[in-house]
């Protein structure tokens, strides 16, 4: 079962978009570009708010030792 998590290694800011990219099996750069496009088209606020909420909702990846 796939789990949506924020990875610890492939982060630009908080790892939200990288985690989404890994979950949907896409390149993280493509997901980031799509997000920036949607951010600019919608007037920043809706997607910026969703991103901040996702930081608190999506858990960090667990460290396996």
Biopython code that builds the backbone (N, CA, C, O; Angstrom):
import numpy as np
from Bio.PDB.StructureBuilder import StructureBuilder

atoms = [
    (1, "UNK", "N", (0.843, -1.184, 0.000)),
    (1, "UNK", "CA", (0.000, 0.000, 0.000)),
    (1, "UNK", "C", (0.889, 1.250, 0.000)),
    (1, "UNK", "O", (1.786, 1.391, 0.831)),
    (2, "UNK", "N", (0.622, 2.145, -0.944)),
    (2, "UNK", "CA", (1.398, 3.381, -1.020)),
    (2, "UNK", "C", (0.920, 4.340, 0.058)),
    (2, "UNK", "O", (-0.261, 4.387, 0.402)),
    (3, "UNK", "N", (1.882, 5.109, 0.583)),
    (3, "UNK", "CA", (1.570, 6.078, 1.612)),
    (3, "UNK", "C", (2.147, 7.430, 1.205)),
    (3, "UNK", "O", (3.302, 7.518, 0.788)),
    (4, "UNK", "N", (1.347, 8.475, 1.326)),
    (4, "UNK", "CA", (1.797, 9.819, 1.004)),
    (4, "UNK", "C", (2.581, 10.376, 2.184)),
    (4, "UNK", "O", (2.035, 10.590, 3.266)),
    (5, "UNK", "N", (3.867, 10.607, 1.959)),
    (5, "UNK", "CA", (4.741, 11.163, 2.990)),
    (5, "UNK", "C", (5.620, 12.250, 2.383)),
    (5, "UNK", "O", (5.780, 12.327, 1.165)),
    (6, "UNK", "N", (6.185, 13.083, 3.243)),
    (6, "UNK", "CA", (7.139, 14.090, 2.797)),
    (6, "UNK", "C", (8.539, 13.506, 2.958)),
    (6, "UNK", "O", (8.993, 13.305, 4.084)),
    (7, "UNK", "N", (9.234, 13.229, 1.848)),
    (7, "UNK", "CA", (10.557, 12.605, 1.940)),
    (7, "UNK", "C", (11.579, 13.519, 2.618)),
    (7, "UNK", "O", (11.450, 14.743, 2.601)),
    (8, "UNK", "N", (12.578, 12.906, 3.201)),
    (8, "UNK", "CA", (13.608, 13.668, 3.907)),
    (8, "UNK", "C", (14.761, 14.068, 3.000)),
    (8, "UNK", "O", (15.546, 14.944, 3.363)),
    (9, "UNK", "N", (14.885, 13.450, 1.830)),
    (9, "UNK", "CA", (16.070, 13.667, 0.999)),
    (9, "UNK", "C", (15.845, 14.537, -0.233)),
    (9, "UNK", "O", (16.790, 15.185, -0.682)),
    (10, "UNK", "N", (14.659, 14.583, -0.793)),
    (10, "UNK", "CA", (14.413, 15.305, -2.049)),
    (10, "UNK", "C", (13.498, 16.498, -1.805)),
    (10, "UNK", "O", (12.398, 16.564, -2.354)),
    (11, "UNK", "N", (13.946, 17.432, -0.990)),
    (11, "UNK", "CA", (13.119, 18.576, -0.613)),
    (11, "UNK", "C", (13.636, 19.859, -1.220)),
    (11, "UNK", "O", (14.842, 20.048, -1.380)),
    (12, "UNK", "N", (12.703, 20.743, -1.558)),
    (12, "UNK", "CA", (13.072, 22.108, -1.928)),
    (12, "UNK", "C", (12.729, 23.020, -0.758)),
    (12, "UNK", "O", (13.529, 23.872, -0.374)),
    (13, "UNK", "N", (11.539, 22.840, -0.194)),
    (13, "UNK", "CA", (11.120, 23.634, 0.956)),
    (13, "UNK", "C", (10.708, 22.714, 2.093)),
    (13, "UNK", "O", (11.438, 22.575, 3.075)),
    (14, "UNK", "N", (9.554, 22.089, 1.972)),
    (14, "UNK", "CA", (9.082, 21.205, 3.036)),
    (14, "UNK", "C", (8.865, 19.770, 2.564)),
    (14, "UNK", "O", (8.533, 18.902, 3.371)),
    (15, "UNK", "N", (9.047, 19.512, 1.280)),
    (15, "UNK", "CA", (8.918, 18.161, 0.759)),
    (15, "UNK", "C", (7.523, 17.766, 0.325)),
    (15, "UNK", "O", (7.300, 16.613, -0.044)),
    (16, "UNK", "N", (6.572, 18.699, 0.360)),
    (16, "UNK", "CA", (5.192, 18.375, 0.003)),
    (16, "UNK", "C", (5.089, 17.958, -1.463)),
    (16, "UNK", "O", (4.537, 16.902, -1.774)),
    (17, "UNK", "N", (5.614, 18.774, -2.350)),
    (17, "UNK", "CA", (5.492, 18.477, -3.779)),
    (17, "UNK", "C", (6.313, 17.263, -4.175)),
    (17, "UNK", "O", (5.919, 16.507, -5.064)),
    (18, "UNK", "N", (7.437, 17.073, -3.531)),
    (18, "UNK", "CA", (8.249, 15.890, -3.786)),
    (18, "UNK", "C", (7.515, 14.621, -3.348)),
    (18, "UNK", "O", (7.577, 13.596, -4.027)),
    (19, "UNK", "N", (6.833, 14.695, -2.230)),
    (19, "UNK", "CA", (6.051, 13.559, -1.751)),
    (19, "UNK", "C", (4.890, 13.240, -2.669)),
    (19, "UNK", "O", (4.601, 12.073, -2.932)),
    (20, "UNK", "N", (4.220, 14.281, -3.160)),
    (20, "UNK", "CA", (3.118, 14.079, -4.095)),
    (20, "UNK", "C", (3.639, 13.463, -5.389)),
    (20, "UNK", "O", (3.015, 12.559, -5.945)),
    (21, "UNK", "N", (4.779, 13.948, -5.866)),
    (21, "UNK", "CA", (5.370, 13.411, -7.093)),
    (21, "UNK", "C", (5.707, 11.935, -6.935)),
    (21, "UNK", "O", (5.449, 11.133, -7.833)),
    (22, "UNK", "N", (6.274, 11.584, -5.811)),
    (22, "UNK", "CA", (6.622, 10.181, -5.562)),
    (22, "UNK", "C", (5.353, 9.324, -5.481)),
    (22, "UNK", "O", (5.330, 8.195, -5.971)),
    (23, "UNK", "N", (4.313, 9.861, -4.869)),
    (23, "UNK", "CA", (3.051, 9.134, -4.712)),
    (23, "UNK", "C", (2.382, 8.852, -6.051)),
    (23, "UNK", "O", (1.852, 7.761, -6.264)),
    (24, "UNK", "N", (2.405, 9.841, -6.963)),
    (24, "UNK", "CA", (1.764, 9.662, -8.274)),
    (24, "UNK", "C", (2.751, 9.195, -9.339)),
    (24, "UNK", "O", (2.401, 9.120, -10.516)),
    (25, "UNK", "N", (3.967, 8.885, -8.940)),
    (25, "UNK", "CA", (5.033, 8.368, -9.797)),
    (25, "UNK", "C", (5.330, 9.297, -10.968)),
    (25, "UNK", "O", (5.311, 8.889, -12.129)),
    (26, "UNK", "N", (5.606, 10.556, -10.634)),
    (26, "UNK", "CA", (6.002, 11.563, -11.622)),
    (26, "UNK", "C", (7.318, 12.185, -11.164)),
    (26, "UNK", "O", (7.732, 12.025, -10.016)),
    (27, "UNK", "N", (7.964, 12.895, -12.081)),
    (27, "UNK", "CA", (9.174, 13.616, -11.736)),
    (27, "UNK", "C", (8.798, 14.806, -10.853)),
    (27, "UNK", "O", (7.824, 15.504, -11.134)),
    (28, "UNK", "N", (9.554, 15.034, -9.805)),
    (28, "UNK", "CA", (9.257, 16.119, -8.866)),
    (28, "UNK", "C", (9.312, 17.485, -9.544)),
    (28, "UNK", "O", (8.547, 18.381, -9.186)),
    (29, "UNK", "N", (10.198, 17.655, -10.509)),
    (29, "UNK", "CA", (10.302, 18.934, -11.211)),
    (29, "UNK", "C", (9.018, 19.244, -11.967)),
    (29, "UNK", "O", (8.576, 20.393, -11.984)),
    (30, "UNK", "N", (8.418, 18.245, -12.587)),
    (30, "UNK", "CA", (7.165, 18.441, -13.317)),
    (30, "UNK", "C", (6.055, 18.852, -12.349)),
    (30, "UNK", "O", (5.285, 19.767, -12.641)),
    (31, "UNK", "N", (5.971, 18.191, -11.218)),
    (31, "UNK", "CA", (4.947, 18.524, -10.222)),
    (31, "UNK", "C", (5.169, 19.945, -9.699)),
    (31, "UNK", "O", (4.207, 20.689, -9.503)),
    (32, "UNK", "N", (6.407, 20.321, -9.475)),
    (32, "UNK", "CA", (6.705, 21.682, -9.008)),
    (32, "UNK", "C", (6.306, 22.723, -10.049)),
    (32, "UNK", "O", (5.758, 23.768, -9.699)),
    (33, "UNK", "N", (6.575, 22.449, -11.322)),
    (33, "UNK", "CA", (6.203, 23.387, -12.384)),
    (33, "UNK", "C", (4.687, 23.507, -12.514)),
    (33, "UNK", "O", (4.166, 24.605, -12.707)),
    (34, "UNK", "N", (3.986, 22.396, -12.411)),
    (34, "UNK", "CA", (2.518, 22.423, -12.449)),
    (34, "UNK", "C", (1.988, 23.237, -11.277)),
    (34, "UNK", "O", (1.074, 24.045, -11.442)),
    (35, "UNK", "N", (2.556, 23.027, -10.099)),
    (35, "UNK", "CA", (2.122, 23.758, -8.912)),
    (35, "UNK", "C", (2.353, 25.259, -9.077)),
    (35, "UNK", "O", (1.479, 26.057, -8.740)),
    (36, "UNK", "N", (3.510, 25.647, -9.589)),
    (36, "UNK", "CA", (3.795, 27.067, -9.788)),
    (36, "UNK", "C", (2.832, 27.674, -10.809)),
    (36, "UNK", "O", (2.359, 28.796, -10.628)),
    (37, "UNK", "N", (2.544, 26.935, -11.876)),
    (37, "UNK", "CA", (1.571, 27.405, -12.859)),
    (37, "UNK", "C", (0.198, 27.613, -12.244)),
    (37, "UNK", "O", (-0.428, 28.651, -12.455)),
    (38, "UNK", "N", (-0.272, 26.635, -11.486)),
    (38, "UNK", "CA", (-1.570, 26.760, -10.822)),
    (38, "UNK", "C", (-1.557, 27.874, -9.783)),
    (38, "UNK", "O", (-2.552, 28.578, -9.610)),
    (39, "UNK", "N", (-0.448, 28.033, -9.103)),
    (39, "UNK", "CA", (-0.299, 29.089, -8.100)),
    (39, "UNK", "C", (-0.478, 30.460, -8.746)),
    (39, "UNK", "O", (-1.171, 31.319, -8.201)),
    (40, "UNK", "N", (0.137, 30.664, -9.890)),
    (40, "UNK", "CA", (0.052, 31.957, -10.565)),
    (40, "UNK", "C", (-1.319, 32.184, -11.204)),
    (40, "UNK", "O", (-1.831, 33.303, -11.192)),
    (41, "UNK", "N", (-1.912, 31.130, -11.760)),
    (41, "UNK", "CA", (-3.217, 31.260, -12.419)),
    (41, "UNK", "C", (-4.326, 31.582, -11.424)),
    (41, "UNK", "O", (-5.221, 32.370, -11.727)),
    (42, "UNK", "N", (-4.274, 30.980, -10.245)),
    (42, "UNK", "CA", (-5.353, 31.150, -9.262)),
    (42, "UNK", "C", (-5.157, 32.360, -8.349)),
    (42, "UNK", "O", (-5.986, 32.610, -7.474)),
    (43, "UNK", "N", (-4.099, 33.094, -8.538)),
    (43, "UNK", "CA", (-3.895, 34.273, -7.703)),
    (43, "UNK", "C", (-3.183, 33.971, -6.399)),
    (43, "UNK", "O", (-3.388, 34.683, -5.416)),
    (44, "UNK", "N", (-2.381, 32.973, -6.358)),
    (44, "UNK", "CA", (-1.473, 32.590, -5.271)),
    (44, "UNK", "C", (-2.172, 32.033, -4.029)),
    (44, "UNK", "O", (-1.800, 30.958, -3.559)),
    (45, "UNK", "N", (-3.146, 32.712, -3.500)),
    (45, "UNK", "CA", (-3.681, 32.358, -2.186)),
    (45, "UNK", "C", (-4.223, 30.935, -2.052)),
    (45, "UNK", "O", (-3.844, 30.257, -1.097)),
    (46, "UNK", "N", (-5.091, 30.433, -2.948)),
    (46, "UNK", "CA", (-5.644, 29.095, -2.704)),
    (46, "UNK", "C", (-4.582, 28.001, -2.622)),
    (46, "UNK", "O", (-4.614, 27.175, -1.710)),
    (47, "UNK", "N", (-3.650, 27.989, -3.560)),
    (47, "UNK", "CA", (-2.644, 26.931, -3.555)),
    (47, "UNK", "C", (-1.580, 27.156, -2.486)),
    (47, "UNK", "O", (-1.019, 26.191, -1.967)),
    (48, "UNK", "N", (-1.295, 28.403, -2.150)),
    (48, "UNK", "CA", (-0.359, 28.673, -1.062)),
    (48, "UNK", "C", (-0.937, 28.170, 0.259)),
    (48, "UNK", "O", (-0.219, 27.591, 1.073)),
    (49, "UNK", "N", (-2.217, 28.387, 0.466)),
    (49, "UNK", "CA", (-2.879, 27.902, 1.680)),
    (49, "UNK", "C", (-2.900, 26.377, 1.722)),
    (49, "UNK", "O", (-2.648, 25.778, 2.767)),
    (50, "UNK", "N", (-3.201, 25.748, 0.581)),
    (50, "UNK", "CA", (-3.193, 24.284, 0.521)),
    (50, "UNK", "C", (-1.806, 23.723, 0.820)),
    (50, "UNK", "O", (-1.673, 22.703, 1.497)),
    (51, "UNK", "N", (-0.780, 24.392, 0.315)),
    (51, "UNK", "CA", (0.588, 23.940, 0.558)),
    (51, "UNK", "C", (0.919, 24.003, 2.048)),
    (51, "UNK", "O", (1.474, 23.055, 2.604)),
    (52, "UNK", "N", (0.582, 25.104, 2.684)),
    (52, "UNK", "CA", (0.859, 25.254, 4.121)),
    (52, "UNK", "C", (0.083, 24.207, 4.917)),
    (52, "UNK", "O", (0.628, 23.611, 5.846)),
    (53, "UNK", "N", (-1.166, 23.981, 4.568)),
    (53, "UNK", "CA", (-1.944, 22.944, 5.251)),
    (53, "UNK", "C", (-1.327, 21.563, 5.046)),
    (53, "UNK", "O", (-1.288, 20.755, 5.974)),
    (54, "UNK", "N", (-0.848, 21.292, 3.835)),
    (54, "UNK", "CA", (-0.243, 19.991, 3.543)),
    (54, "UNK", "C", (1.015, 19.755, 4.367)),
    (54, "UNK", "O", (1.324, 18.615, 4.712)),
    (55, "UNK", "N", (1.743, 20.822, 4.684)),
    (55, "UNK", "CA", (2.936, 20.673, 5.533)),
    (55, "UNK", "C", (2.557, 20.051, 6.873)),
    (55, "UNK", "O", (3.294, 19.223, 7.408)),
    (56, "UNK", "N", (1.416, 20.446, 7.409)),
    (56, "UNK", "CA", (1.004, 19.947, 8.716)),
    (56, "UNK", "C", (0.246, 18.625, 8.644)),
    (56, "UNK", "O", (0.222, 17.876, 9.620)),
    (57, "UNK", "N", (-0.375, 18.328, 7.500)),
    (57, "UNK", "CA", (-1.196, 17.120, 7.374)),
    (57, "UNK", "C", (-0.382, 15.916, 6.911)),
    (57, "UNK", "O", (-0.563, 14.814, 7.428)),
    (58, "UNK", "N", (0.512, 16.114, 5.945)),
    (58, "UNK", "CA", (1.289, 15.006, 5.396)),
    (58, "UNK", "C", (2.483, 14.738, 6.309)),
    (58, "UNK", "O", (3.280, 15.644, 6.551)),
    (59, "UNK", "N", (2.623, 13.522, 6.818)),
    (59, "UNK", "CA", (3.723, 13.229, 7.742)),
    (59, "UNK", "C", (5.075, 13.120, 7.035)),
    (59, "UNK", "O", (5.149, 12.856, 5.836)),
    (60, "UNK", "N", (6.132, 13.330, 7.805)),
    (60, "UNK", "CA", (7.485, 13.128, 7.302)),
    (60, "UNK", "C", (7.745, 11.638, 7.093)),
    (60, "UNK", "O", (7.138, 10.788, 7.744)),
    (61, "UNK", "N", (8.640, 11.347, 6.190)),
    (61, "UNK", "CA", (9.070, 9.973, 5.948)),
    (61, "UNK", "C", (9.779, 9.458, 7.209)),
    (61, "UNK", "O", (10.527, 10.197, 7.849)),
    (62, "UNK", "N", (9.546, 8.219, 7.550)),
    (62, "UNK", "CA", (10.194, 7.623, 8.721)),
    (62, "UNK", "C", (11.633, 7.257, 8.392)),
    (62, "UNK", "O", (11.939, 6.845, 7.273)),
    (63, "UNK", "N", (12.497, 7.407, 9.355)),
    (63, "UNK", "CA", (13.892, 7.043, 9.207)),
    (63, "UNK", "C", (14.038, 5.574, 9.591)),
    (63, "UNK", "O", (13.665, 5.172, 10.693)),
    (64, "UNK", "N", (14.587, 4.773, 8.669)),
    (64, "UNK", "CA", (14.806, 3.350, 8.948)),
    (64, "UNK", "C", (16.258, 3.149, 9.318)),
    (64, "UNK", "O", (17.155, 3.409, 8.516)),
    (65, "UNK", "N", (16.488, 2.688, 10.528)),
    (65, "UNK", "CA", (17.866, 2.454, 10.976)),
    (65, "UNK", "C", (18.148, 0.998, 11.145)),
    (65, "UNK", "O", (19.261, 0.624, 11.517)),
]
sb = StructureBuilder()
sb.init_structure("model")
sb.init_model(0)
sb.init_chain("A")
sb.init_seg("    ")
for serial, (resi, resn, name, xyz) in enumerate(atoms, 1):
    if name == "N":
        sb.init_residue(resn, " ", resi, " ")
    sb.init_atom(name, np.array(xyz, "f"), 0.0, 1.0, " ", f" {name:<3s}", serial, name[0])
structure = sb.get_structure()
